Amino acid sequence: MPPGDFQFGNPELEWRLAAAFCHVPYYDGFLRLPREERAAIVATYRIQKRMEAITEWEKYRKIKRMRRRK
């Protein structure tokens, strides 16, 4: 993973959140995984968070549109 590409600016924090998201214990499981598997878990976590952000934005736009119609 390239440096500076972390969502929170703190790779360990993002790794901990990704491990919790995938229900993998951080010290006993996540850190012992090969680099490729850790990268896959973090990528999955990032995609999920991006999808949640898009959903929230769509809800906001829908509410804004409804208010304009009144």
Contacts in CASP RR format, 6 or more apart in sequence:
PFRMAT RR
TARGET T0000
AUTHOR 0000-0000-0000
METHOD contacts of the structure
MODEL  1
MPPGDFQFGNPELEWRLAAAFCHVPYYDGFLRLPREERAAIVATYRIQKR
MEAITEWEKYRKIKRMRRRK
1 11 0 8 1.000
1 39 0 8 1.000
1 42 0 8 1.000
6 14 0 8 1.000
7 14 0 8 1.000
7 46 0 8 1.000
7 49 0 8 1.000
8 14 0 8 1.000
8 17 0 8 1.000
14 42 0 8 1.000
14 45 0 8 1.000
15 26 0 8 1.000
15 30 0 8 1.000
15 38 0 8 1.000
15 42 0 8 1.000
16 26 0 8 1.000
17 45 0 8 1.000
18 30 0 8 1.000
18 41 0 8 1.000
18 42 0 8 1.000
18 44 0 8 1.000
18 45 0 8 1.000
18 46 0 8 1.000
19 25 0 8 1.000
19 26 0 8 1.000
19 29 0 8 1.000
19 30 0 8 1.000
19 41 0 8 1.000
20 26 0 8 1.000
21 41 0 8 1.000
21 44 0 8 1.000
21 45 0 8 1.000
21 48 0 8 1.000
22 41 0 8 1.000
22 44 0 8 1.000
22 45 0 8 1.000
24 30 0 8 1.000
24 33 0 8 1.000
24 41 0 8 1.000
30 38 0 8 1.000
30 41 0 8 1.000
31 38 0 8 1.000
33 41 0 8 1.000
END
